[in-house]
Amino acid sequence: MGLLFVGVTLLSATCSGGLSGLAKDKLQVRKVGLGTLAPDYSNVELLVGRRYQMTALGGTGHQLHNWIVATNWDGGATRTASILSFNMRSNLTLTVVFADTSPPTLRITNLIPHQRIGIPASSNKVFVVKGSARDNDSLSNVWYRLNGGPWTEASIADAWIAPLQLSQHANLFQAFAEDAAGNRSRTCSVSFTFAVSDCATFQTNGLGIILRAFKGNELELGRRYTVCALPDPGQLFSCWSGDISTTANPLSFIMRSNMVLTANFVPNPFPALQGDYNGLFYPADLTGGITGWADATNSGFFSLMLAGSGKFTGRIRMGDINLPFSGALSLGLQSQITVPRSGSTPLRINLGMDIDICAIKGTVGRGDQWTSSLLAPAAAVGKFNAFAGTYTLLVPGCDDGGGCFSYARVPYGDSGACVRVSPSGTIQMVGTLADGTMISQSTTISANGYWPLYAALYGGQGILTGWLSFEDSGGISRVVWAKAPSTPGNSYYAGGFNSQRLAALIPYTPPPPNQNAVNWTNGMVVLDNSGDVPVRMTNQIVMVNNRLQTQSGGISNLCFQIVPGSGLFLGNFAHPQTGHRTAFRGTVVQDPSGDYYVESGGWFLGPSGASGTIRLKPSEP
């Protein structure tokens, strides 16, 4: 906003001593602009050291801009509050600035909205717009433009005038006034026409019609018209062709000579594809498999609901953050979406429908920082699916003291969970990881039996993710368990880790009452030399009604129980290093002699917080 400084008054000051012996000085106040002070101490002798207040009140069309508190007008501090509190001192000077805030007004006097202008050819198609402008102080300029062109200064005398060179049918005239303080009036806009007509042709290709609110095909050149393509049932509008190529519908266009427009219609592909799609995105290798680069910053869970119209809504989950999005697939079954993130770079989603595998494929990226591959198959539908039942999920660790992880500081124990699939395809998973972290997920199985496993961990700073297959039950999949570095000392794994692991999804049948969950009776429990256990330790056991009885071995005070409904086991033992009770949890592999190379396994935490491995297996022959 510009400032108009007018009405400057400068009052001199003198110093004196009062009869009381207190020093006094005369306050100098300079006013810029229109306004008053209450009380007005201008040129008044005030007691030095005493605190005073003055309130600035703007005059008509003005308001306080600022105070300047200085000594002998030199420099000074700026204040913007209307009430100024100050301590009187020698040679104190105050400047109060009132800004002109009242905009001018502008009227157009010889042109009204939607007026039709007819100009003889002899006039060279020049029309002069006239108007008036007023201001409370000083008018500076009037500016105008035609059809979005450059702003031009109008001639100002008793009124303003703006000569226009007309060349098209539909026109937009705009004008505003400006005062000496830089205040602008509102911009006055008037649409008017300058008419010439020609014949337009409208036609269709495919099953549908063209709707329009005007009659006939003789249309004024330069005038804006609107048409709408309406497909027949089971059809979709594809595009306009002819003199205009676009997918916009309704279509707003400006008439020109001999215009031809064709509305194209195609069969609707989306009803056959509508439904829910759930999947994952992560850094992938050339075959689409998950890589060790996956972590909470570049991987996540993706869900999308596609309607029969091609429109969709969805969400992305990254750690503890859920990001909603929406959009529509083109007739080419493609879409690009930008997903805002508060305080961070937006995500960019490029997706397309692969009708051969009935899945959404594409990428999710964050600027030039990372791009991850996206796959989201169609979710199972209906009240029955072939994969309904109970399963155990086992993510094995190490049985050689960490050698399989090159002795890196990662949890060595076996992680596990109970997984239940309902007849409608809902997956419910609950379990624990080998560092004691609880995991859970609720999602839907895909139509072809795949599960997009995603669990956000450590307050959004870690993940467990990967694809698991119910179709290939007992097959081995690859998952990534990642944890970002945290504050040193807050856990044994404060340095973080990124661990690629194998995972087995195994059918589990809850046993009848008083029967073991495993298909054997004589077995052994093995503690690996991890979790602060110095050497491998084994107990020979007998399993009776899902509780073990120790026959012999070096594991002291071993208590072990299988939960038959879930296939999980739990218990405790006396840790050989401390003698303290140490809890463990794990997952049952119901038939380890079948198609699975994995054994029932679990985890415990040693005194240092290090994760150890516990295994349950049948006795060796």
C-alpha positions in Angstrom: 0.0 0.0 0.0 1.4 3.4 -0.9 1.5 6.3 1.7 0.5 9.9 1.1 2.2 12.1 3.6 0.3 15.4 4.0 -0.3 18.0 6.7 3.1 17.8 8.4 3.4 19.9 11.5 6.6 20.4 13.4 6.6 21.9 16.9 9.8 23.1 18.6 10.9 22.1 22.2 12.5 23.9 25.1 14.0 22.6 28.3 13.2 24.1 31.7 13.1 23.3 35.3 9.8 23.3 37.1 9.2 25.1 40.4 9.3 21.7 42.1 12.8 21.2 40.9 11.9 18.3 38.6 13.3 18.6 35.0 10.9 19.2 32.2 11.2 19.3 28.5 8.8 20.1 25.7 7.6 17.2 23.6 7.9 17.6 19.9 5.3 15.7 17.8 5.1 15.6 14.0 2.0 14.4 12.3 1.9 13.0 8.8 -1.5 12.5 7.2 -5.0 13.1 8.5 -5.5 12.2 12.2 -5.7 13.3 15.8 -4.0 12.5 19.1 -5.8 12.0 22.4 -4.5 13.5 24.6 -2.4 15.7 22.4 0.9 16.5 24.1 2.3 18.3 21.1 4.5 21.2 22.3 3.6 20.5 25.9 6.3 20.5 28.7 6.3 17.1 30.3 8.2 15.8 33.3 11.4 14.0 32.3 11.3 10.4 33.4 7.5 10.2 33.8 5.5 7.7 31.7 2.8 9.1 29.3 0.3 7.7 26.8 -1.1 9.0 23.6 -3.7 7.4 21.3 -3.6 8.0 17.5 -7.0 8.3 15.8 -7.1 8.2 12.0 -9.1 10.9 10.2 -11.6 10.3 7.4 -10.2 7.7 5.1 -7.0 7.3 7.1 -5.7 5.0 9.7 -2.6 4.8 11.8 0.4 3.4 10.0 3.1 3.8 12.6 4.8 5.8 15.3 8.5 6.7 15.3 10.1 7.4 18.7 13.4 9.2 18.3 15.7 11.9 19.8 15.9 15.1 17.8 14.2 13.3 14.8 17.3 11.1 14.4 16.6 7.4 13.6 14.3 6.0 16.2 12.1 3.0 17.0 8.9 2.1 15.1 5.7 1.2 16.9 2.4 0.1 15.2 0.0 0.0 18.1 -2.5 2.9 18.2 -1.7 3.6 21.9 1.8 4.7 22.5 3.3 4.5 26.0 6.6 6.4 26.4 8.9 7.7 29.1 9.6 11.4 28.7 13.2 12.3 28.1 15.1 15.4 26.9 14.8 16.1 23.2 12.2 13.4 22.7 10.6 13.6 19.3 7.5 11.6 18.1 6.4 11.1 14.5 2.9 9.7 13.9 2.0 8.6 10.4 -1.6 8.3 9.2 -2.0 6.4 5.9 -4.7 7.1 3.3 -6.7 3.9 3.1 -9.8 5.0 1.3 -9.8 3.8 -2.3 -11.2 5.9 -5.1 -14.4 5.1 -6.9 -15.0 4.6 -10.6 -18.1 4.4 -12.9 -18.6 3.5 -16.5 -21.3 5.8 -17.9 -21.9 4.8 -21.5 -21.5 0.9 -21.5 -23.7 -1.6 -19.6 -23.3 -5.4 -19.3 -24.2 -7.5 -22.3 -24.7 -4.4 -24.5 -24.5 -5.1 -28.2 -22.3 -2.5 -30.0 -22.9 -1.8 -33.6 -20.2 0.5 -35.2 -20.3 1.8 -38.8 -17.3 0.8 -40.9 -16.5 4.5 -41.4 -15.8 4.7 -37.6 -12.8 2.4 -38.1 -14.4 0.1 -35.4 -13.3 2.5 -32.6 -15.7 2.8 -29.6 -14.9 5.3 -26.9 -15.8 4.3 -23.3 -16.5 7.1 -20.9 -16.8 7.3 -17.2 -16.1 9.2 -13.9 -13.8 8.7 -11.0 -13.6 10.3 -7.5 -11.3 10.2 -4.5 -11.3 11.6 -1.0 -7.9 13.3 -1.5 -6.1 13.2 -4.9 -6.9 11.0 -7.9 -3.8 9.9 -9.8 -4.7 7.6 -12.8 -7.5 5.6 -14.5 -6.3 2.4 -16.2 -8.3 0.2 -18.7 -7.8 -2.9 -20.9 -9.7 -4.8 -23.5 -9.9 -8.6 -23.6 -7.1 -9.2 -21.1 -4.7 -7.1 -23.1 -2.1 -4.7 -21.5 -3.4 -2.0 -19.1 -3.5 1.5 -20.7 -3.8 4.9 -19.0 -7.1 6.7 -19.8 -7.3 10.4 -20.6 -8.6 12.3 -17.5 -10.2 15.7 -17.6 -13.7 16.3 -16.1 -14.2 12.7 -16.9 -12.1 9.9 -18.3 -12.3 8.4 -21.8 -10.9 5.1 -23.2 -10.9 4.6 -27.0 -11.2 0.9 -28.0 -10.3 -0.7 -31.3 -12.8 -3.6 -31.7 -11.9 -6.7 -33.7 -13.9 -9.7 -32.2 -17.5 -10.5 -31.3 -17.2 -11.1 -27.6 -15.4 -8.5 -25.6 -14.5 -7.7 -22.0 -13.7 -4.2 -20.9 -12.1 -3.5 -17.5 -11.1 -0.3 -15.7 -9.9 0.8 -12.3 -8.9 4.1 -10.7 -5.8 4.8 -8.5 -5.2 7.6 -6.1 -1.9 9.3 -5.1 -1.5 7.1 -2.1 -1.6 3.9 -4.3 -5.1 2.9 -3.3 -7.1 1.2 -6.1 -10.8 1.1 -6.7 -12.4 -2.2 -7.5 -12.0 -3.2 -11.1 -15.2 -2.6 -13.1 -15.7 -5.3 -15.7 -18.3 -5.1 -18.5 -18.9 -7.7 -21.2 -20.3 -6.6 -24.5 -20.7 -8.0 -28.0 -19.7 -6.9 -31.5 -21.7 -9.2 -33.7 -20.9 -11.2 -36.9 -22.4 -14.7 -37.6 -21.5 -18.0 -39.4 -22.8 -21.6 -39.7 -21.5 -24.3 -37.3 -21.7 -28.1 -37.8 -22.3 -30.5 -34.8 -22.1 -34.3 -35.3 -21.5 -37.5 -33.3 -19.3 -40.6 -33.6 -20.6 -43.5 -31.5 -23.7 -43.9 -29.3 -24.7 -40.5 -27.8 -26.1 -37.1 -28.4 -25.1 -33.4 -28.2 -27.1 -31.2 -25.9 -27.2 -27.4 -26.4 -29.2 -24.4 -25.0 -29.2 -22.4 -28.2 -31.3 -22.9 -31.4 -30.1 -23.3 -34.9 -26.6 -23.5 -36.3 -26.2 -19.8 -37.3 -24.0 -18.5 -34.5 -22.3 -15.1 -33.8 -18.6 -15.1 -34.5 -16.6 -14.4 -31.3 -19.5 -15.3 -29.0 -19.0 -18.1 -26.4 -21.3 -21.1 -26.5 -21.6 -24.3 -24.5 -22.4 -27.8 -25.7 -22.6 -31.0 -23.7 -22.0 -34.6 -24.9 -24.4 -37.1 -23.4 -23.5 -40.8 -23.9 -26.1 -43.5 -24.2 -26.4 -46.1 -21.3 -23.2 -48.3 -21.2 -21.2 -45.7 -23.1 -18.7 -43.0 -22.1 -17.9 -39.7 -23.8 -14.3 -40.0 -25.1 -13.4 -36.6 -26.7 -14.3 -33.8 -29.0 -12.6 -33.7 -32.4 -12.8 -31.4 -35.5 -11.9 -27.8 -35.0 -11.3 -28.4 -31.2 -9.6 -31.5 -29.7 -10.3 -31.8 -26.0 -11.8 -34.1 -23.4 -13.6 -31.3 -21.6 -17.3 -31.9 -21.2 -19.3 -29.7 -21.2 -17.3 -27.8 -23.8 -17.3 -24.0 -23.8 -16.0 -22.6 -27.1 -15.8 -19.3 -29.0 -17.5 -19.4 -32.4 -15.4 -19.0 -35.5 -16.0 -19.3 -39.2 -17.1 -22.7 -40.5 -16.7 -24.4 -37.2 -17.1 -28.2 -37.0 -17.4 -30.2 -33.7 -17.7 -34.0 -33.4 -18.6 -35.7 -30.1 -17.0 -39.2 -29.8 -18.4 -42.0 -27.6 -17.0 -45.4 -26.6 -18.2 -48.4 -24.4 -17.6 -47.9 -20.7 -14.8 -50.1 -19.4 -15.0 -49.3 -15.7 -18.0 -51.4 -14.4 -16.0 -54.5 -15.0 -13.0 -53.1 -13.1 -14.8 -51.4 -10.1 -13.9 -52.5 -6.6 -11.2 -52.3 -4.0 -7.5 -52.5 -4.7 -4.9 -53.0 -1.9 -1.1 -53.1 -2.3 2.3 -51.9 -1.5 5.0 -49.6 -2.8 8.7 -49.9 -2.1 12.1 -49.8 -3.9 12.0 -52.9 -6.2 14.5 -54.9 -8.1 14.2 -55.6 -11.8 11.8 -58.5 -11.1 9.6 -56.4 -8.8 10.9 -57.9 -5.6 11.5 -55.9 -2.5 15.0 -54.6 -1.9 17.0 -53.8 1.2 16.6 -50.1 0.4 13.0 -50.3 1.6 12.3 -48.4 4.8 9.6 -46.1 6.4 10.6 -43.1 4.3 10.1 -44.7 0.8 7.6 -47.6 1.3 4.0 -47.9 2.4 0.5 -49.4 2.1 -1.8 -48.3 -0.8 -5.5 -48.7 -1.1 -7.9 -47.5 -3.7 -11.7 -47.8 -4.3 -12.7 -47.6 -8.0 -16.2 -46.6 -9.0 -18.0 -47.7 -12.2 -17.6 -44.2 -13.5 -13.8 -44.4 -13.4 -13.5 -42.1 -10.4 -11.6 -43.3 -7.3 -10.7 -42.4 -3.7 -7.9 -43.9 -1.7 -5.2 -43.5 0.9 -1.5 -44.1 1.3 -0.1 -45.1 4.7 3.5 -44.3 5.4 4.4 -45.0 9.0 1.8 -43.4 11.3 0.6 -41.0 8.6 -2.5 -41.6 6.4 -2.7 -39.5 3.2 -6.0 -39.5 1.4 -6.3 -38.9 -2.4 -8.8 -38.9 -5.1 -9.0 -38.7 -8.9 -10.2 -40.5 -12.0 -8.8 -42.9 -14.5 -8.7 -41.8 -18.1 -10.1 -44.0 -20.9 -6.5 -45.1 -21.3 -6.8 -46.4 -17.7 -4.1 -44.1 -16.5 -4.0 -41.3 -13.9 -1.5 -39.0 -12.2 -2.1 -37.6 -8.7 -0.3 -35.2 -6.4 -0.8 -36.0 -2.7 0.0 -33.0 -0.4 2.0 -33.7 2.8 1.9 -31.1 5.6 5.4 -29.6 6.0 6.9 -31.9 3.4 7.4 -32.4 -0.4 4.1 -33.8 -1.9 4.0 -37.3 -3.2 3.4 -38.0 -6.9 1.5 -41.1 -7.9 1.5 -42.4 -11.5 -0.9 -45.4 -11.8 -2.5 -47.4 -14.5 -4.8 -50.4 -14.6 -3.3 -53.7 -15.9 -6.4 -55.6 -17.0 -4.5 -58.8 -17.7 -3.8 -59.3 -14.0 -6.6 -57.1 -12.7 -4.2 -54.9 -10.7 -3.1 -51.3 -10.4 0.6 -50.8 -11.2 2.7 -47.7 -11.2 5.0 -45.6 -9.1 4.9 -43.5 -5.9 7.6 -40.8 -5.6 8.7 -37.8 -3.7 10.2 -35.2 -6.0 13.7 -36.3 -7.1 14.4 -37.9 -3.7 13.0 -41.4 -4.4 10.6 -43.4 -6.6 9.1 -46.7 -5.5 7.3 -49.3 -7.5 3.5 -49.8 -6.8 1.4 -52.9 -7.2 -2.2 -53.2 -5.9 -4.2 -56.3 -7.0 -8.0 -56.3 -6.9 -9.3 -57.4 -3.5 -11.4 -60.6 -3.1 -15.1 -60.1 -3.4 -18.1 -62.2 -2.3 -19.0 -64.2 0.8 -16.6 -67.0 0.2 -13.0 -67.4 -0.8 -10.8 -70.5 -1.1 -8.2 -69.1 1.4 -10.5 -68.7 4.4 -9.0 -70.2 7.6 -6.3 -69.8 10.2 -2.6 -69.5 9.4 0.7 -69.0 11.3 3.2 -66.5 10.0 6.9 -67.2 10.9 9.8 -64.9 10.1 12.8 -66.9 11.0 15.9 -65.4 12.6 19.2 -67.2 13.2 20.1 -70.5 14.7 23.8 -70.0 14.7 24.4 -67.1 16.9 23.8 -64.5 14.2 25.9 -65.9 11.5 23.1 -65.8 8.9 23.0 -62.0 9.5 26.8 -61.7 9.3 26.7 -61.0 13.0 25.1 -57.6 12.4 23.3 -56.0 15.4 19.8 -57.1 14.3 17.3 -59.2 16.3 18.3 -62.8 15.9 15.0 -64.4 17.2 12.1 -65.8 15.2 9.1 -63.4 14.8 5.6 -64.7 14.4 1.9 -64.0 14.3 -1.5 -65.6 14.0 -3.3 -64.8 10.8 -7.0 -65.3 10.2 -8.8 -65.0 6.8 -12.6 -64.6 6.9 -14.9 -66.1 4.2 -15.3 -62.6 2.8 -11.5 -62.2 2.5 -10.7 -60.0 5.5 -7.2 -60.6 6.9 -6.6 -60.1 10.6 -3.0 -60.5 11.8 -1.7 -60.2 15.4 1.8 -61.1 16.6 5.2 -59.9 17.9 8.6 -59.3 16.3 11.8 -60.7 17.8 12.6 -57.5 19.6 9.3 -57.5 21.5 7.4 -55.1 19.2 3.7 -55.9 18.8 2.5 -56.1 15.2 -1.0 -56.1 13.7 -2.8 -55.5 10.4 -6.3 -55.6 9.0 -6.7 -55.7 5.3 -8.2 -57.8 2.5 -6.8 -60.7 0.6 -6.5 -60.2 -3.2 -8.6 -62.2 -5.6 -5.6 -64.3 -6.5 -4.5 -65.0 -2.9 -1.9 -62.4 -2.2 -1.5 -60.4 1.1 0.2 -57.0 1.1 1.8 -57.2 4.5 2.5 -53.8 6.1 3.0 -53.0 9.7 4.1 -49.5 10.9 6.6 -49.8 13.8 8.4 -47.6 16.3 6.1 -44.6 16.2 6.3 -44.5 12.4 10.1 -44.9 12.3 10.1 -48.5 11.1 8.2 -51.1 9.0 7.6 -54.7 8.3 6.5 -55.2 4.7 6.4 -57.6 1.8 4.1 -59.7 -0.3 2.9 -63.1 1.1 1.0 -65.7 -0.8 -1.9 -67.8 0.4 -2.1 -69.5 -3.0 1.4 -71.0 -2.3 0.9 -71.8 1.4 4.1 -72.9 2.9 6.1 -71.1 0.2 8.7 -68.7 1.3 8.5 -65.0 0.6 10.9 -62.1 1.3 10.0 -59.3 3.6 11.9 -56.3 5.0 12.1 -55.4 8.6 13.5 -51.9 9.1 14.1 -49.6 12.0 15.5 -46.1 11.9 18.3 -45.1 14.3 16.9 -43.7 17.6 18.4 -42.1 20.7 21.5 -44.0 21.8 20.9 -46.0 24.9 17.1 -46.3 24.6 17.3 -49.9 23.3 19.8 -52.6 22.3 19.0 -51.8 18.7 19.2 -47.9 19.0 21.5 -47.8 16.0 18.7 -49.1 13.7 18.8 -51.8 11.1 17.4 -52.8 7.7 17.0 -56.6 7.6 15.8 -58.7 4.6 14.2 -61.9 5.9 12.4 -64.9 4.6 8.8 -65.4 5.8 6.6 -68.5 5.8 2.7 -68.4 5.8 1.5 -71.8 7.0 -2.0 -73.2 7.3 -2.9 -74.0 10.9 -5.8 -76.1 12.2 -6.8 -75.6 15.8 -6.9 -79.0 17.5 -9.9 -80.6 19.1 -10.0 -80.4 23.0 -7.3 -82.3 24.8 -5.2 -82.8 21.7 -1.8 -81.4 20.8 -1.6 -78.6 18.3 1.5 -80.3 16.8 1.5 -83.7 15.2 4.1 -85.2 17.4 4.6 -86.0 21.2 8.3 -86.3 21.8 10.4 -83.4 21.0 13.0 -80.8 22.1 13.3 -77.2 22.9 16.5 -75.5 21.8 17.9 -72.1 22.9 20.4 -70.8 20.4 23.7 -69.1 21.5 22.1 -65.6 21.2 20.1 -63.4 23.5 23.1 -63.4 26.0 22.9 -67.2 26.2 26.6 -68.3 26.0 26.1 -71.7 24.5 23.5 -73.7 22.7 21.1 -75.4 25.2 18.6 -78.2 24.6 15.8 -79.9 26.6 14.2 -83.1 25.7 10.4 -82.8 26.2 7.1 -84.6 26.0 4.1 -82.5 24.7 0.9 -83.3 26.6 -2.3 -81.3 25.9 -0.2 -78.5 24.5 2.0 -78.2 27.6 5.5 -79.7 27.8 7.1 -81.9 30.3 10.8 -81.7 30.5 12.6 -85.0 30.4 16.2 -83.8 30.5 18.4 -80.9 29.4 20.2 -77.8 30.5 17.4 -75.2 30.3 16.4 -74.5 33.8 12.8 -74.0 35.0 11.4 -74.3 31.5 7.7 -73.5 31.3 6.1 -73.9 27.8 2.5 -73.7 26.6 0.9 -73.6 23.1 -2.3 -71.6 22.7 -4.3 -74.0 20.6 -6.7 -71.5 19.1 -4.0 -69.3 17.5 -1.0 -71.5 17.0 1.2 -69.2 19.1 3.2 -70.4 22.1 4.6 -68.6 25.2 6.5 -69.4 28.4 9.6 -68.6 30.3 12.9 -70.1 31.6 15.7 -69.2 34.0 18.3 -67.3 32.0 21.7 -69.0 32.5 23.5 -65.7 32.9 21.3 -64.1 35.6 19.0 -66.9 36.8 16.1 -64.5 36.3 12.8 -65.6 34.7 13.0 -64.7 31.0 9.8 -64.7 28.9 9.6 -66.0 25.4 6.9 -66.0 22.6 6.7 -67.9 19.3 4.8 -69.5 16.5 3.9 -73.1 15.8 4.6 -74.9 12.5 2.0 -77.5 12.8 3.6 -80.1 10.5 7.4 -79.4 10.2 7.9 -82.7 8.4 5.6 -81.5 5.6 6.4 -79.0 2.8 8.1 -76.5 5.1 11.8 -76.3 5.9 11.0 -74.0 8.9 10.4 -75.2 12.4 8.3 -73.8 15.2 10.3 -70.8 16.6 10.2 -67.7 18.7 12.2 -65.2 20.5 13.3 -63.9 24.0 15.3 -60.9 25.2 18.5 -61.3 27.2 19.6 -59.1 30.0 21.2 -56.7 27.6 18.1 -56.5 25.4 19.6 -58.7 22.7 17.1 -60.9 20.9 17.6 -64.7 21.1 16.2 -67.7 19.3 14.0 -70.5 20.8 13.0 -73.4 18.7 10.4 -76.2 19.2 10.9 -79.3 17.1 10.1 -83.1 17.1 12.8 -85.4 18.4 15.4 -86.4 15.8 15.1 -90.0 14.7 
